[in-house]
Amino acid sequence: MWPFKRKPKQEVVSPQEISFSQVDITEAFDDNLSLKADDWVETILLNVSIPDPTSQGLPPSEATDEETYEVADRLSSLRESIGIPGDGVYCPICHIANIDIDLLRTPCPKCERSLLKFGWT
């Protein structure tokens, strides 16, 4: 009788079941849409807002810069193995991101560590 199909029931996923492919995020979705290739935006470390970050593949909240970078590098390698359009780069230590994927694995403009792959969504 009703001309519309019912939407399939959406499954709710607990935050503890989510794993991440990077250690930082931006403050809002679509932050990248207004950026130019030479613009940098601040990022936020994910592990400070998650009760048990290590269970989701993130470094512990008390991790050193070296430990954080090691985890971020491993996650970036995983993300690099998947061709995700629109990805950019970031530094998980300086907490900055850029839309120019050509900067991947080049030195961070602040700390000179290699920039890692960053997803905007």
mmCIF file of the C-alpha atoms, coordinates in Angstrom:
data_MODEL
# 
_entry.id   MODEL 
# 
loop_
_atom_site.group_PDB 
_atom_site.id 
_atom_site.type_symbol 
_atom_site.label_atom_id 
_atom_site.label_alt_id 
_atom_site.label_comp_id 
_atom_site.label_asym_id 
_atom_site.label_entity_id 
_atom_site.label_seq_id 
_atom_site.pdbx_PDB_ins_code 
_atom_site.Cartn_x 
_atom_site.Cartn_y 
_atom_site.Cartn_z 
_atom_site.occupancy 
_atom_site.B_iso_or_equiv 
_atom_site.pdbx_formal_charge 
_atom_site.auth_seq_id 
_atom_site.auth_comp_id 
_atom_site.auth_asym_id 
_atom_site.auth_atom_id 
_atom_site.pdbx_PDB_model_num 
ATOM 1   C CA . MET A 1 1   ? 0.000  0.000  0.000  1.00 0.00 ? 1   MET A CA 1 
ATOM 2   C CA . TRP A 1 2   ? 2.711  2.443  0.942  1.00 0.00 ? 2   TRP A CA 1 
ATOM 3   C CA . PRO A 1 3   ? 4.673  3.427  -2.183 1.00 0.00 ? 3   PRO A CA 1 
ATOM 4   C CA . PHE A 1 4   ? 8.017  3.692  -0.406 1.00 0.00 ? 4   PHE A CA 1 
ATOM 5   C CA . LYS A 1 5   ? 10.334 0.869  0.516  1.00 0.00 ? 5   LYS A CA 1 
ATOM 6   C CA . ARG A 1 6   ? 11.412 0.595  4.101  1.00 0.00 ? 6   ARG A CA 1 
ATOM 7   C CA . LYS A 1 7   ? 14.975 1.499  4.815  1.00 0.00 ? 7   LYS A CA 1 
ATOM 8   C CA . PRO A 1 8   ? 17.060 -1.421 5.989  1.00 0.00 ? 8   PRO A CA 1 
ATOM 9   C CA . LYS A 1 9   ? 17.569 -1.462 9.721  1.00 0.00 ? 9   LYS A CA 1 
ATOM 10  C CA . GLN A 1 10  ? 20.881 0.173  10.594 1.00 0.00 ? 10  GLN A CA 1 
ATOM 11  C CA . GLU A 1 11  ? 23.223 -1.670 12.855 1.00 0.00 ? 11  GLU A CA 1 
ATOM 12  C CA . VAL A 1 12  ? 24.678 0.241  15.775 1.00 0.00 ? 12  VAL A CA 1 
ATOM 13  C CA . VAL A 1 13  ? 28.376 -0.294 16.357 1.00 0.00 ? 13  VAL A CA 1 
ATOM 14  C CA . SER A 1 14  ? 29.894 0.227  19.744 1.00 0.00 ? 14  SER A CA 1 
ATOM 15  C CA . PRO A 1 15  ? 32.844 2.658  19.861 1.00 0.00 ? 15  PRO A CA 1 
ATOM 16  C CA . GLN A 1 16  ? 34.989 -0.157 21.275 1.00 0.00 ? 16  GLN A CA 1 
ATOM 17  C CA . GLU A 1 17  ? 34.568 -2.077 17.986 1.00 0.00 ? 17  GLU A CA 1 
ATOM 18  C CA . ILE A 1 18  ? 35.962 0.721  15.800 1.00 0.00 ? 18  ILE A CA 1 
ATOM 19  C CA . SER A 1 19  ? 39.594 0.740  14.777 1.00 0.00 ? 19  SER A CA 1 
ATOM 20  C CA . PHE A 1 20  ? 41.359 3.678  13.261 1.00 0.00 ? 20  PHE A CA 1 
ATOM 21  C CA . SER A 1 21  ? 43.712 4.169  10.317 1.00 0.00 ? 21  SER A CA 1 
ATOM 22  C CA . GLN A 1 22  ? 45.344 7.319  11.708 1.00 0.00 ? 22  GLN A CA 1 
ATOM 23  C CA . VAL A 1 23  ? 46.020 8.783  15.139 1.00 0.00 ? 23  VAL A CA 1 
ATOM 24  C CA . ASP A 1 24  ? 44.715 12.333 14.523 1.00 0.00 ? 24  ASP A CA 1 
ATOM 25  C CA . ILE A 1 25  ? 41.505 13.899 13.205 1.00 0.00 ? 25  ILE A CA 1 
ATOM 26  C CA . THR A 1 26  ? 40.454 17.425 12.321 1.00 0.00 ? 26  THR A CA 1 
ATOM 27  C CA . GLU A 1 27  ? 37.986 19.404 14.369 1.00 0.00 ? 27  GLU A CA 1 
ATOM 28  C CA . ALA A 1 28  ? 35.191 19.140 11.769 1.00 0.00 ? 28  ALA A CA 1 
ATOM 29  C CA . PHE A 1 29  ? 34.309 17.128 8.680  1.00 0.00 ? 29  PHE A CA 1 
ATOM 30  C CA . ASP A 1 30  ? 35.101 18.792 5.371  1.00 0.00 ? 30  ASP A CA 1 
ATOM 31  C CA . ASP A 1 31  ? 37.911 20.914 6.852  1.00 0.00 ? 31  ASP A CA 1 
ATOM 32  C CA . ASN A 1 32  ? 39.866 20.045 3.723  1.00 0.00 ? 32  ASN A CA 1 
ATOM 33  C CA . LEU A 1 33  ? 37.357 21.575 1.277  1.00 0.00 ? 33  LEU A CA 1 
ATOM 34  C CA . SER A 1 34  ? 38.515 25.140 1.821  1.00 0.00 ? 34  SER A CA 1 
ATOM 35  C CA . LEU A 1 35  ? 42.252 24.382 1.901  1.00 0.00 ? 35  LEU A CA 1 
ATOM 36  C CA . LYS A 1 36  ? 44.769 25.142 -0.818 1.00 0.00 ? 36  LYS A CA 1 
ATOM 37  C CA . ALA A 1 37  ? 47.814 22.936 -1.417 1.00 0.00 ? 37  ALA A CA 1 
ATOM 38  C CA . ASP A 1 38  ? 50.055 25.146 0.724  1.00 0.00 ? 38  ASP A CA 1 
ATOM 39  C CA . ASP A 1 39  ? 47.580 25.448 3.638  1.00 0.00 ? 39  ASP A CA 1 
ATOM 40  C CA . TRP A 1 40  ? 47.947 23.474 6.843  1.00 0.00 ? 40  TRP A CA 1 
ATOM 41  C CA . VAL A 1 41  ? 45.181 22.805 9.361  1.00 0.00 ? 41  VAL A CA 1 
ATOM 42  C CA . GLU A 1 42  ? 45.551 21.750 12.988 1.00 0.00 ? 42  GLU A CA 1 
ATOM 43  C CA . THR A 1 43  ? 44.666 18.192 13.938 1.00 0.00 ? 43  THR A CA 1 
ATOM 44  C CA . ILE A 1 44  ? 43.635 16.639 17.239 1.00 0.00 ? 44  ILE A CA 1 
ATOM 45  C CA . LEU A 1 45  ? 45.093 13.489 18.757 1.00 0.00 ? 45  LEU A CA 1 
ATOM 46  C CA . LEU A 1 46  ? 42.384 10.812 18.918 1.00 0.00 ? 46  LEU A CA 1 
ATOM 47  C CA . ASN A 1 47  ? 43.672 8.859  21.907 1.00 0.00 ? 47  ASN A CA 1 
ATOM 48  C CA . VAL A 1 48  ? 42.891 11.620 24.427 1.00 0.00 ? 48  VAL A CA 1 
ATOM 49  C CA . SER A 1 49  ? 39.127 11.215 23.954 1.00 0.00 ? 49  SER A CA 1 
ATOM 50  C CA . ILE A 1 50  ? 38.920 7.415  23.938 1.00 0.00 ? 50  ILE A CA 1 
ATOM 51  C CA . PRO A 1 51  ? 38.797 5.413  27.189 1.00 0.00 ? 51  PRO A CA 1 
ATOM 52  C CA . ASP A 1 52  ? 41.002 2.520  25.964 1.00 0.00 ? 52  ASP A CA 1 
ATOM 53  C CA . PRO A 1 53  ? 42.830 3.740  22.848 1.00 0.00 ? 53  PRO A CA 1 
ATOM 54  C CA . THR A 1 54  ? 45.130 0.711  22.553 1.00 0.00 ? 54  THR A CA 1 
ATOM 55  C CA . SER A 1 55  ? 42.127 -1.599 22.075 1.00 0.00 ? 55  SER A CA 1 
ATOM 56  C CA . GLN A 1 56  ? 41.354 0.375  18.917 1.00 0.00 ? 56  GLN A CA 1 
ATOM 57  C CA . GLY A 1 57  ? 44.875 0.403  17.508 1.00 0.00 ? 57  GLY A CA 1 
ATOM 58  C CA . LEU A 1 58  ? 45.845 3.816  18.880 1.00 0.00 ? 58  LEU A CA 1 
ATOM 59  C CA . PRO A 1 59  ? 48.811 4.627  21.110 1.00 0.00 ? 59  PRO A CA 1 
ATOM 60  C CA . PRO A 1 60  ? 48.134 4.960  24.844 1.00 0.00 ? 60  PRO A CA 1 
ATOM 61  C CA . SER A 1 61  ? 47.376 8.497  26.038 1.00 0.00 ? 61  SER A CA 1 
ATOM 62  C CA . GLU A 1 62  ? 50.730 8.649  27.862 1.00 0.00 ? 62  GLU A CA 1 
ATOM 63  C CA . ALA A 1 63  ? 52.742 7.518  24.804 1.00 0.00 ? 63  ALA A CA 1 
ATOM 64  C CA . THR A 1 64  ? 55.949 9.314  23.914 1.00 0.00 ? 64  THR A CA 1 
ATOM 65  C CA . ASP A 1 65  ? 56.317 11.102 20.580 1.00 0.00 ? 65  ASP A CA 1 
ATOM 66  C CA . GLU A 1 66  ? 58.366 8.162  19.309 1.00 0.00 ? 66  GLU A CA 1 
ATOM 67  C CA . GLU A 1 67  ? 55.712 5.623  20.330 1.00 0.00 ? 67  GLU A CA 1 
ATOM 68  C CA . THR A 1 68  ? 52.946 7.754  18.815 1.00 0.00 ? 68  THR A CA 1 
ATOM 69  C CA . TYR A 1 69  ? 54.839 8.163  15.555 1.00 0.00 ? 69  TYR A CA 1 
ATOM 70  C CA . GLU A 1 70  ? 55.579 4.433  15.386 1.00 0.00 ? 70  GLU A CA 1 
ATOM 71  C CA . VAL A 1 71  ? 51.866 3.585  15.657 1.00 0.00 ? 71  VAL A CA 1 
ATOM 72  C CA . ALA A 1 72  ? 50.926 6.354  13.201 1.00 0.00 ? 72  ALA A CA 1 
ATOM 73  C CA . ASP A 1 73  ? 53.530 5.125  10.705 1.00 0.00 ? 73  ASP A CA 1 
ATOM 74  C CA . ARG A 1 74  ? 52.170 1.578  10.872 1.00 0.00 ? 74  ARG A CA 1 
ATOM 75  C CA . LEU A 1 75  ? 48.599 2.837  10.376 1.00 0.00 ? 75  LEU A CA 1 
ATOM 76  C CA . SER A 1 76  ? 49.720 5.048  7.497  1.00 0.00 ? 76  SER A CA 1 
ATOM 77  C CA . SER A 1 77  ? 51.363 2.077  5.764  1.00 0.00 ? 77  SER A CA 1 
ATOM 78  C CA . LEU A 1 78  ? 48.060 0.239  6.003  1.00 0.00 ? 78  LEU A CA 1 
ATOM 79  C CA . ARG A 1 79  ? 46.168 3.252  4.652  1.00 0.00 ? 79  ARG A CA 1 
ATOM 80  C CA . GLU A 1 80  ? 48.748 3.687  1.868  1.00 0.00 ? 80  GLU A CA 1 
ATOM 81  C CA . SER A 1 81  ? 48.057 0.124  0.684  1.00 0.00 ? 81  SER A CA 1 
ATOM 82  C CA . ILE A 1 82  ? 44.478 1.170  -0.093 1.00 0.00 ? 82  ILE A CA 1 
ATOM 83  C CA . GLY A 1 83  ? 43.865 3.729  -2.821 1.00 0.00 ? 83  GLY A CA 1 
ATOM 84  C CA . ILE A 1 84  ? 41.568 6.173  -1.047 1.00 0.00 ? 84  ILE A CA 1 
ATOM 85  C CA . PRO A 1 85  ? 40.790 9.241  -3.159 1.00 0.00 ? 85  PRO A CA 1 
ATOM 86  C CA . GLY A 1 86  ? 41.044 12.604 -1.463 1.00 0.00 ? 86  GLY A CA 1 
ATOM 87  C CA . ASP A 1 87  ? 43.518 11.600 1.226  1.00 0.00 ? 87  ASP A CA 1 
ATOM 88  C CA . GLY A 1 88  ? 46.151 14.086 2.303  1.00 0.00 ? 88  GLY A CA 1 
ATOM 89  C CA . VAL A 1 89  ? 49.097 14.029 4.680  1.00 0.00 ? 89  VAL A CA 1 
ATOM 90  C CA . TYR A 1 90  ? 49.712 14.829 8.329  1.00 0.00 ? 90  TYR A CA 1 
ATOM 91  C CA . CYS A 1 91  ? 52.258 14.875 11.085 1.00 0.00 ? 91  CYS A CA 1 
ATOM 92  C CA . PRO A 1 92  ? 51.028 13.003 14.177 1.00 0.00 ? 92  PRO A CA 1 
ATOM 93  C CA . ILE A 1 93  ? 53.594 14.823 16.340 1.00 0.00 ? 93  ILE A CA 1 
ATOM 94  C CA . CYS A 1 94  ? 53.088 18.442 15.211 1.00 0.00 ? 94  CYS A CA 1 
ATOM 95  C CA . HIS A 1 95  ? 49.349 17.853 14.688 1.00 0.00 ? 95  HIS A CA 1 
ATOM 96  C CA . ILE A 1 96  ? 49.050 19.460 11.270 1.00 0.00 ? 96  ILE A CA 1 
ATOM 97  C CA . ALA A 1 97  ? 47.486 18.196 8.024  1.00 0.00 ? 97  ALA A CA 1 
ATOM 98  C CA . ASN A 1 98  ? 47.590 19.184 4.375  1.00 0.00 ? 98  ASN A CA 1 
ATOM 99  C CA . ILE A 1 99  ? 45.572 18.149 1.303  1.00 0.00 ? 99  ILE A CA 1 
ATOM 100 C CA . ASP A 1 100 ? 48.590 17.567 -0.980 1.00 0.00 ? 100 ASP A CA 1 
ATOM 101 C CA . ILE A 1 101 ? 49.121 13.797 -1.147 1.00 0.00 ? 101 ILE A CA 1 
ATOM 102 C CA . ASP A 1 102 ? 52.313 14.406 -3.134 1.00 0.00 ? 102 ASP A CA 1 
ATOM 103 C CA . LEU A 1 103 ? 53.882 15.412 0.198  1.00 0.00 ? 103 LEU A CA 1 
ATOM 104 C CA . LEU A 1 104 ? 53.488 11.841 1.504  1.00 0.00 ? 104 LEU A CA 1 
ATOM 105 C CA . ARG A 1 105 ? 56.724 10.639 3.142  1.00 0.00 ? 105 ARG A CA 1 
ATOM 106 C CA . THR A 1 106 ? 58.418 14.027 2.689  1.00 0.00 ? 106 THR A CA 1 
ATOM 107 C CA . PRO A 1 107 ? 59.722 15.896 5.778  1.00 0.00 ? 107 PRO A CA 1 
ATOM 108 C CA . CYS A 1 108 ? 57.231 17.663 8.038  1.00 0.00 ? 108 CYS A CA 1 
ATOM 109 C CA . PRO A 1 109 ? 57.760 21.437 7.786  1.00 0.00 ? 109 PRO A CA 1 
ATOM 110 C CA . LYS A 1 110 ? 58.026 21.640 11.593 1.00 0.00 ? 110 LYS A CA 1 
ATOM 111 C CA . CYS A 1 111 ? 59.793 18.530 12.911 1.00 0.00 ? 111 CYS A CA 1 
ATOM 112 C CA . GLU A 1 112 ? 61.151 16.952 9.708  1.00 0.00 ? 112 GLU A CA 1 
ATOM 113 C CA . ARG A 1 113 ? 59.650 13.513 10.396 1.00 0.00 ? 113 ARG A CA 1 
ATOM 114 C CA . SER A 1 114 ? 58.113 11.918 7.305  1.00 0.00 ? 114 SER A CA 1 
ATOM 115 C CA . LEU A 1 115 ? 54.545 13.046 6.659  1.00 0.00 ? 115 LEU A CA 1 
ATOM 116 C CA . LEU A 1 116 ? 52.000 10.233 6.811  1.00 0.00 ? 116 LEU A CA 1 
ATOM 117 C CA . LYS A 1 117 ? 48.759 9.536  4.955  1.00 0.00 ? 117 LYS A CA 1 
ATOM 118 C CA . PHE A 1 118 ? 45.696 11.308 6.349  1.00 0.00 ? 118 PHE A CA 1 
ATOM 119 C CA . GLY A 1 119 ? 42.017 10.700 5.667  1.00 0.00 ? 119 GLY A CA 1 
ATOM 120 C CA . TRP A 1 120 ? 39.635 13.645 5.859  1.00 0.00 ? 120 TRP A CA 1 
ATOM 121 C CA . THR A 1 121 ? 36.445 11.652 6.308  1.00 0.00 ? 121 THR A CA 1 
# 
